[in-house]
Amino acid sequence: MTPIDRSRARGVETLTLDSPHNRNALSAALVAGLADSLTAAGEDPSVRAVVLTHTGTTFSAGADLRDPPDPDALVALLRQIVELPKPVIARVTGHVRAGGLGLLAACDIAAASTESTFAFTEVRIGVAPAVITLTVLPRADPRALTRHYLTGERFDAAEAVRTGLVTAAGDDVDAVLAPVLDGVRRASPQALAETKRLLTARVLEAFDRDAADLTALSARLFSSPQAREGMTAFLERRDPEWVV
């Protein structure tokens, strides 16, 4: 069973993260399945834009601690979203945690329901938001991001909009997205591709410059004793030993 469902309506391809057993965590299978689906959408001339959404109450819980993706594969997926010659639009009606925020930030436009919550929880399990920094840093307000990176605290959709991680939020996320989807359906495919290229040029420069170092940092931290304690504590639903 694939963790990605695909559907289409009037030129908009919807890719739905559908891995409820782990709250759409970024497992090796989900990362590979999403990459394949994005490739197909990117190559299909009848697809004008891609909507990335989810089943259940969580858009993505971050890295799957039991079946983590290879860091290089996650970097490749984030870059694929940024480079796709069609707008990728996130539709969020639930919670987003850790690596899921990297996925969200890679999208060109993000809409969320007012019930959605967000948190960079990496510091609480002994690692850092390394790889996802490639997409998060260009989107978010630096002062707000400093707080959320360092504390791991949860914040709401209004704060996500204020910081730039989310484009717009509302009680009805589909009503928020209606004018966005109407706009991309009215736009020339060539114009969309070239305009997106202009918007993402500096993000891709960061990938070229920093991806290798951030991937190495991620691998080093995930193999550290503190990360092993943090992940064990998370899975056992207890505080890690460093909590004071």
C-alpha positions in Angstrom: 0.0 0.0 0.0 1.5 3.3 -1.1 1.6 6.1 1.5 0.7 8.7 -1.1 -2.8 9.0 -2.7 -3.2 10.9 -5.9 -6.2 12.7 -7.4 -6.8 15.4 -10.0 -9.4 18.1 -10.6 -9.1 20.8 -13.4 -5.4 20.5 -13.7 -4.5 20.5 -10.0 -2.9 17.2 -8.8 -3.5 16.5 -5.2 -1.0 14.4 -3.4 -2.2 13.1 0.0 0.1 11.9 2.7 -1.7 8.7 3.9 0.3 7.0 6.5 -1.9 7.1 9.6 0.0 4.5 11.7 2.8 7.0 12.2 1.0 10.3 11.7 2.5 10.8 8.3 6.0 10.7 9.6 8.8 11.0 7.1 9.7 7.4 6.7 11.9 6.0 3.9 8.7 4.7 2.2 6.8 8.0 2.4 9.8 10.1 1.1 10.3 7.7 -1.8 6.6 7.6 -2.6 6.2 11.4 -2.5 9.3 11.8 -4.7 7.9 9.4 -7.3 4.5 11.2 -7.3 6.1 14.6 -7.7 8.2 13.4 -10.6 5.0 12.1 -12.4 3.2 15.4 -11.7 6.2 17.4 -12.9 6.4 15.5 -16.2 2.7 15.6 -16.9 1.8 18.6 -19.1 -1.8 18.5 -18.0 -0.9 19.3 -14.4 -0.9 23.0 -13.7 -0.1 22.8 -9.9 0.3 20.3 -7.1 -1.6 20.4 -3.8 0.2 18.6 -0.9 -2.2 17.6 1.9 -2.8 14.8 4.4 -5.2 12.3 6.0 -5.8 12.3 9.7 -5.0 15.0 12.3 -1.3 15.5 11.4 0.2 16.8 8.2 3.5 15.3 9.2 5.0 14.4 12.6 8.6 14.8 11.3 11.2 12.1 10.8 10.0 8.5 11.4 12.3 7.5 14.3 11.7 3.8 13.6 12.2 4.0 9.8 14.1 7.2 9.1 14.8 8.3 5.5 18.4 8.6 4.4 19.3 12.3 4.9 20.4 12.6 1.3 16.9 11.4 0.2 15.2 14.0 2.4 17.4 16.7 0.9 16.6 15.5 -2.6 12.9 15.5 -1.8 13.0 19.1 -0.5 15.0 20.2 -3.5 12.6 18.5 -5.8 9.6 20.5 -4.4 11.6 23.7 -4.7 12.7 22.9 -8.3 9.4 21.5 -9.6 8.4 23.7 -12.5 4.9 24.0 -11.1 3.6 25.6 -7.9 3.4 23.2 -5.0 0.7 24.3 -2.5 0.4 22.9 1.0 -3.0 22.3 2.5 -2.8 21.7 6.2 -5.7 20.9 8.5 -3.7 19.4 11.4 -0.4 19.4 13.2 3.0 19.9 11.8 6.2 18.9 13.7 9.9 19.0 13.1 10.8 17.7 9.7 7.2 18.2 8.5 7.9 21.9 8.7 10.7 21.5 6.2 8.3 19.9 3.9 5.8 22.7 4.5 8.4 25.4 3.9 9.5 23.8 0.7 6.1 24.5 -0.8 5.5 27.7 -2.7 2.3 28.6 -0.9 0.9 27.1 2.3 -2.6 27.4 3.7 -3.6 26.1 7.2 -6.8 25.8 9.2 -6.9 27.7 12.4 -6.9 24.4 14.3 -3.4 23.6 13.0 -0.4 23.7 15.4 3.3 23.7 14.7 6.6 23.0 16.6 10.3 22.5 15.9 10.7 19.7 18.4 14.2 18.6 17.4 16.0 20.1 20.4 13.8 18.0 22.7 15.1 14.8 21.3 18.8 15.8 21.2 19.2 16.9 17.5 18.9 20.1 15.5 16.6 21.1 12.6 19.6 20.7 10.3 18.4 19.6 6.8 15.1 21.4 7.0 16.9 24.7 7.6 17.5 24.7 3.8 13.8 25.5 3.2 12.8 27.0 6.6 15.3 29.8 6.9 14.4 31.6 3.6 10.7 31.6 4.7 10.7 32.5 8.3 11.3 35.7 10.4 14.7 35.2 12.0 13.8 36.4 15.5 10.7 34.2 15.7 12.6 31.3 14.3 15.3 31.6 16.9 12.7 31.2 19.6 10.9 28.3 18.0 14.1 26.5 17.1 15.6 26.8 20.5 12.6 26.0 22.7 10.6 23.5 20.7 7.4 25.0 21.9 4.1 24.7 20.1 2.6 27.6 18.2 -0.6 28.2 16.4 -1.6 29.0 12.8 -1.7 32.8 13.4 1.9 32.7 14.6 2.9 30.5 11.6 1.4 33.2 9.3 3.1 36.0 11.2 6.5 34.3 10.9 6.1 33.5 7.2 5.9 29.7 7.5 2.3 29.7 6.4 0.9 32.0 3.7 -2.7 32.3 5.0 -5.0 30.6 7.6 -8.7 30.4 8.2 -11.4 28.3 9.7 -12.1 26.7 6.2 -8.8 26.0 4.6 -10.5 25.2 1.2 -12.0 28.7 1.2 -8.6 30.1 1.8 -7.2 28.1 -1.1 -10.0 28.8 -3.6 -8.6 32.1 -5.0 -5.1 30.6 -5.0 -6.2 27.6 -7.1 -8.2 29.8 -9.4 -5.2 32.0 -9.9 -2.8 29.2 -10.9 -5.5 27.7 -13.2 -5.6 31.0 -15.0 -1.9 31.4 -15.3 0.3 30.3 -18.3 2.3 27.1 -17.5 5.4 28.8 -19.0 4.9 31.9 -16.9 4.4 29.8 -13.7 7.6 27.8 -14.3 9.7 30.9 -15.0 8.2 32.9 -12.2 8.8 30.1 -9.7 12.4 29.9 -11.0 12.9 33.5 -10.1 11.4 33.1 -6.7 13.5 30.0 -5.7 16.9 30.9 -7.1 18.4 32.0 -3.8 16.9 28.9 -2.0 18.6 26.6 -4.5 21.9 28.5 -4.0 21.6 27.6 -0.3 21.1 23.9 -1.3 24.3 24.1 -3.4 26.3 25.7 -0.7 25.0 24.1 2.5 23.3 20.8 1.8 26.3 18.6 2.3 27.3 20.2 5.6 23.8 20.1 7.0 23.4 16.4 5.9 26.6 15.6 7.7 25.5 17.5 10.8 22.1 15.6 10.8 23.8 12.2 10.6 26.3 13.1 13.4 23.6 14.3 15.7 21.2 11.4 15.1 24.0 8.9 15.9 25.0 10.7 19.2 24.3 9.4 22.7 22.0 12.3 23.5 19.9 11.7 20.4 19.6 8.0 21.3 18.4 9.0 24.8 16.1 11.6 23.4 14.5 9.2 20.9 14.2 6.5 23.4 12.5 8.8 25.9 10.1 10.0 23.2 9.1 6.4 22.2 8.8 5.5 25.9 6.7 8.7 26.6 9.0 10.0 29.3 11.2 13.0 29.8 14.8 12.6 28.6 17.5 12.5 31.3 18.6 16.1 30.7 15.3 17.7 31.7 15.8 19.9 34.8 
